[in-house]
Structures are given as structure tokens and as C-alpha cells.
């Protein structure tokens, strides 16, 4: 038996985004695994859950019994399926899979059944202050070989707008839903007309709209043939996806805020979405992710795992290994790595001409330089972008 000897949470921010990486050490000298546990908005809470609750639970147990350990970590606290706990569990779960593949002497994707493809096609993010700037940024990605681009105009919710707020209204990230949708449609129309069908376009609503507004936007965008429309509705409004299906064929992608299987199961089995894009660390790691990917294959729903800057390179590596083995892979979100990030995480996946490739060494193929990580400490601060407000000053979903 190769026993779990220790579990540590390593906090680092080489790109200015607070990351949580879990290192599981074993009774075999020098053998360890890495996992991602990044919930950047509450990273200290994840560290506490990991070190004070998960660590004492798993120390001394057999590292090979991944499924049992996942179930144990999930049910041991009685209450389950929340972003803090799930991320702590995920870090250990991913690290155990990394360990198992290292012991087998093969890349993780080979342990999971072998590649269905050589690389994972990615989509990148093109934003701008106006449609012309958006077009220029789309063309820049196309020159790099990227064939899928997410189009935004002014960020989530559009260009910041707080000119209509009432006297005494608090500070916040103000936006106007109708102005946002008009600007988004104009930018997408401009890019499609100027570039044509040589690139697949995507757009992220980021749950900023009320349900009826969301249905209207999905219908209005149908003529531009999006690859998908992302997070059109909030998790609290899932039933409205049936309304969307009734009026248009715009492909739907959903899931980055999901914690519990009951959130994604009805959307998949009801064929109400086309792409699942859960944040793998938030759902609990590779163990649940590979199961829901198989469920999606049965129902014709493809994968598009969450891959922004607040997924650590360890999490990106896990995404790519899963991308390579899933028959129902769709697309992979990718935001790129800074030079400092590559220094802290040797063996980062590599992007070449629109495809992401994992390192082919055993396990996840990625490592962590703890000395380099210590040079980029996490910084606690109050999030401001997620204090989204409507024109009258009331808080709304970010």
C-alpha cells in the first residue's frame, strides 16, 4: 500500500490571481501528486477546509482507493456540495489521479483509456471598447491559429455605466442590461459581417440578464450562428432553458457555477444545453467530472470545461487530459500563461496553432516549484467586479 503521508495547500499568485494547489505526499519517498483547489474569491476558506478537515481525514489511507476517498471526503462532513468543500476535495482527488498515473508510468490520459485526439482545440477571449477594436482582437487570435473566439464588448455586462444611478447609491460595478445586449449584438454582427464564417464566435452573458431578457437575446443572436452562448441564465433560473429551446436553436453552454449533480443532471438529460462547462475543482475533481462527461456523451452534450485565469495550471492540465479522452469533447476555454506562471509551474500545457497539448510525462505532466511559488504570495482583498449593480443601485448577479 502506498499511503497518504501528508497533504498541503500551497497558495501562490504568479499572475496576480490567487491560486490554491494541493500537494499529496506519500509513504514512497519522492512520490507526490498535485491537484487544483482554486476558488480565488474564497481561497483562505478552501485552505482552512483542506488543512483542518480533509487532511486529518485522509492521512494514512491508501492512495490507490480514489473512488472511496472521494466518497469519504464528500460525505464525512454530513453537509456536502458547496464551493469551499468541493474545491478542497478536488485538490486531493486530482492529486490522487496524478499519483496513480505516475505509478503506472503513463500520462493521465493513457490511464483514462487513451487519446481520442492529439490536442484540444481552445477558444480565446477577444474584448474591446467598440466593435472595431473587438474585430482587431479577433483577427489577432486568428493569426495565431485560433479558430474559436469569445466576443465581448466592454467586459461582462458591457461598458461600465453608472450615470443613471440615484443620489446616494453605493459604489459598484454598474451596468445597464439593455445597453449591454444592444452593444453585444452590434459587436457580434460587426465581427460576423467583417470576418465571415472563418472563425467560430462565442459570447458569455455571465448570467447578467433577467430570464425574459435572456430568452430575447438568445433568439436575436441565432442568425449569427454562434458556436455557443455561455451562461445565459443563472443557476437559480434553470427552468427557463426550456423557454429558450422553444424559440431558437442558439447552442447553449452552462455550468461554471454548478456544485451539485442535481444542477447539471436535468439540463443534460432534458437536452436543454449543448455544452457542459463546469469548473472541475468546484464540482469535486476528476472523479465526478469523468462521470458527467460520460453522461453527456449519452445525451449528445459536449464538454467545454471552465478554463479562465482563476484555474491554476494544474487545473488546466487536468482539463486537457480529460479533453483528450472524451469522445464528446467540444472546446476548451483557455486564457494563457504568463512567464512567471510557467516558472512556478514547469510543464504547463502548451498552446500551438489553436490546440492545447499536455506534457507527455507520467501523471498530469506538470510540477510546482515551491521556491518560485513563494515569491508570488496571495494577496487578500475585497472583490469589486462581483459587486455588480443595476442602474438604480440594486445588487445583481455578477
N, C-alpha and C positions, 0 to 999 in steps of 0.2 A: 504493500500500500504506500502510495506517495501522499503523505498527509499535508494538510494546510498548516504551515508553521506560523505564519503571520499575515496580516492584512494591513495595508497602509493606504491612506488617502494623500495624494500629492497634489498640491494646489500651485498653479502656475498660470501666467498670463503673458506669453511672449508676443501676442498680437494685440494686447490691451483688453482682451476678453477673458474673464475669469473662468478657468477650466478646472475640472476635478478628474484626476486619473487615479485608478485603483491599481495597486501592485499587490498581487498574491504571491507570497513566498512559500516554498515547500520544504519538506524534510530532505529532499535531494539537493545537495549543495549546488548553488548557482542556477537552479531551475525556478523560474518565476513566470507569471503571466500578467498581462496588462489589460485593463478594461476602462471604458469611459463611463463616468458618472456625472457628466456636466449638466447641471441646472444652474446656469450662470446667475440668474436673478436671486437664488437662494443657496449659493454654493456652501456657505458655512453650515446651514441646516443639514445638507447632504453629508458633509464631513462628520457632523455630530452623529447622525443616524448610522453611518458606516462604522465609526470608531467605537461608539458607546453601545451599539445594539447588534449590528451584524458581525463585527469582528469577534466578540466573545462567543457568539453562536456557532461560528464555523471553524474556529481554530481546533486543530486535532482531527478533523474529519477527512474522509477520503476524497481527494481532489478529483477522482475519476467519476464520482457519482453526481454528475452535473444536474440531471433532472431532479433527483431527490433533494439536492441542496437548493435548487431554485424553489421547489415547493415548500421546503422548510423555511427559507427566508421570507417567503411571501405570507405564510400563514402563522408564523411564530408570534407576530405582534398582535394577532387577532384581527385588528382593523388593517385593511390592505388596499393596494392600488391607489396610491397618491404619488405626485411627482417627486417628493423628497425620498420616500421609502423606495419607490421603484428605481430611482437613479442609483441609490446605494446598492440595491440588489443587482442592478445591471452591471455595475463596475466589477463585482465579484463574478457574475455569470460570464461576462465576456472574457475575463482573465482566466477562468477555468477552461473555456474553449481554446484560448491561446495556448494554455499549458498542454492540453490534450494533443493538439496538433503538433506542438514542439516534441512531445514524447513520441509521437508517431513518425516524426521526421519528415513531415509534409506540410505544405501551405494549407491553411484552414479550408480553402475552397476544395481541395482534393479530399480532405477528411469528410466534407459535407456531400460528397458524391461526384465531384469533378466539374470542370468548366462546361458551361453551355455556350460561352463566348469568350473571346480573348481579352476584351476590355469593356468597360461600362461607359456608354455614351452619357455625357453630362449636359446640364443646362446651366448657363451663367446668368448673372443679373445685370441688365442694362437699365440705368435710370437716366434722368435728365431734367432740366428745368423747363424744357419745352420740347415739342415733337422732333424738331431738327436735331437737338442735342441727343435725344434718345436714339434717333436713327444713326447718328455718328457712332454712338457707343455699340449699337448692334453690329454695325459694319466692322468695328474693331475686333469684336469677338469672331466674326465670320472669317476675317483674315487669319485668325489663329487656328482655324479649322473647326470651330464650334458651330454646330448646326441647329442647336436649340437654345433660345434666349428668352428669358423672362423680361417683359417690358413693363416698366413703371414710369410714371411721370410725377416727380416730386416726392417719391417715397410712399410709404403706406398712408393711405388717406389723401394722397396728393400733396400739393404745396401747402405748407402751413398757413392757416387762415384764422386770425383772431380779431379781425376788425369789427365784427358784429357783436362781440360779447357785451353783456350788460355791465353797468357800473358795479364795481366791487367784485367782479367774477375772479376766481383764483387763477393763478398761473397754471399752464398745462400745455400739452401738445394739441393745439386746436386744429380742427379740420371741419370742412363743410361737405357732407356726404354727396349732395347733388353736384357741387362743383368738382368734387373728386371724380365722380363717374363720367361727367362730361369730358374732363381732361383726359381720363384714361381711354375712353372711346376714341377721342381725337388722336391721341398718340398712337394707338394700335392701328387705326385706319391709315394714318400717315406712313407708318413703317410698312404696312402691308402694300400700300399703293406704290411706295418708292422702291421697295426691295423685291416685292413679289413673293412667290412661294419657295424661294431658295432657302428659307430658314423657317423653322417651326417656332411659333410665338406662344408664349405663356404669359399669364398675368396672375398676380396674387392680390386678392381682395383683403386678406388678413382679417376677415370677419368684421369689417368696419361698417357694414350696412345693416339696416333693418330688413327682415325677411322679404317683404314685398319689393323693396328697392333691389335686393339681390336677385330675385327672380327676373325683374325687368332688365337688369344689366346682363344676365346670362343670355337672355333672348336677344338683346341688342348686339351682343358680340358674336352671335352664331355665324353671321355672314363673313366674319374674318377668319374662320377655320382655325381657331386656337388648338394647340396641342392639348392644353388643358387650362381650366380656370381653377385657381387654387384657393382653398379656404373661403369659399363664397359665403358660407354660413358658420355661425358659432356652434360649438358642441351642444349648446342649450336649444338650438333650433333645428335639430337633425330632421324632424318630420317634414320640413319644408323642401327637402331634396325631392320628394315626390312631386311637388308643385313644379320644380324646375324641369324634371323629366317630362312632365305633361305638356310643356310649351316649347321646348327646344332640345337640340341634340348637342349642345356645347359640352365637351367632355369635362367631367368634374374630378378634382383631386382633393382629398380631405384626410386629416388625421393628425397633424403635428401636435395638437394639444391633447390627444387621447391618452388616457391612463388605463382604462379598464376594458376588457374584451367586449363587454356589453355595449360599448360605444361604437366599435367598428363592425361588430358582427351583423347587425341588421342592415347596415349600408351595403355590405358585401353580398350577403345572401339575398337582399332585395334588389341587387343590381342597380343601386341608386348612385353609385360612384364608379369611376373608371380607373382611378389610381389611388392606392393607399400610400400615405406619406408620413407614417408615424415617425416620431423621434425615438430611435431604438433604445436609447438609455432611459427615456421616460416610460416606455412600456415594459421595461424589466430586463432587456438584454436580448441576446441571440436566441435563447430558448423559446420565448414567446414569438419572436419575430419570424423565425423559420416556420412556425406553425401557422401563423396568419398568412404568410406568403403562400403556403400550400392551400389554405382555404380560398384565397383569392384566385389561384390557378383554376380551381374547380368552377368558379363563378365568372371567369373571364375578366377579373380585375387585376391590373398590373401594379408593380411596385414603383415607388418614387420616393425612397426614404429621405427624411429631412436631413439636409446637409449644409446648414449655414456656418458662420464663423463660431457660433457657440456649440458646435460639436467638435470635440478635440480630434486631433489627427488619429488617435487610437479609434475613436468612433467612426471616422471617415474610412479607416482601413477595414473595420468590421462591415460597414455599408458595402464596400466594394467586393469583399469576399462573398457576401450574400448576393450581390448583383450578378456575379459571375455564374452562380449555380442555379438561379431561379429561372425556370422556363418562361415565367410570366413577368420577367423584368421589363420595365418600361423606360425609365430615365433616372438619372441620379443628379440631385442638386449638388452644386459644388461652388464654394466661394474662394478657393485658392489658399495658398500657404505663404506666409512671409518668410524672409530669410531667417529671422530669429526663431520662428516656429520650426523650420527644418533643422535648425541647430539643436533645439531642445528635443525634437522627435526624429532621430535618424531613421531612415527607412520609410518616410512619408510616401503615400501613393503618388504616382507621377501622372500628370496630365500631358498628353501628346495628341495634337490634332483632333481635339474634341473627345478623346477617350481617356478614362482614368484607369490606371494599371496598378495593382498592388505589388509590393516587393515579393519576390518568389521564394524567400527563405521560409523555413518552417514556422508554423504559427501564423499570427497576424502579419508578420514581416516588418513590424515596427517596434522601435525601442524608445526608451526615455532616458535622457542624460540628466540625472538629478542635480548635478552641479550647475549645469546650464539652466535648468528649470528654476533653481533658487535665485538666479539673477533677475528673474521676472516675477516678482511676488504679486499675488492677487491684491486688489485694492477694493475695500468695501465702499460702496456709495449707494445713494438712493437713485433708482431708475427714474428717468424723466420721460423717455419716449413712450413708456407704457402708461403714462398719466394722460391718456387721450381724452379730449373733451369736445363736445358738440358746440355749435355757435353760441348757445345760451349758457355755456359754462358747465353743463352737467357732464359727469364722467360717462365714458362709453368704452366698449371693449377695445383693447389695443391691437 
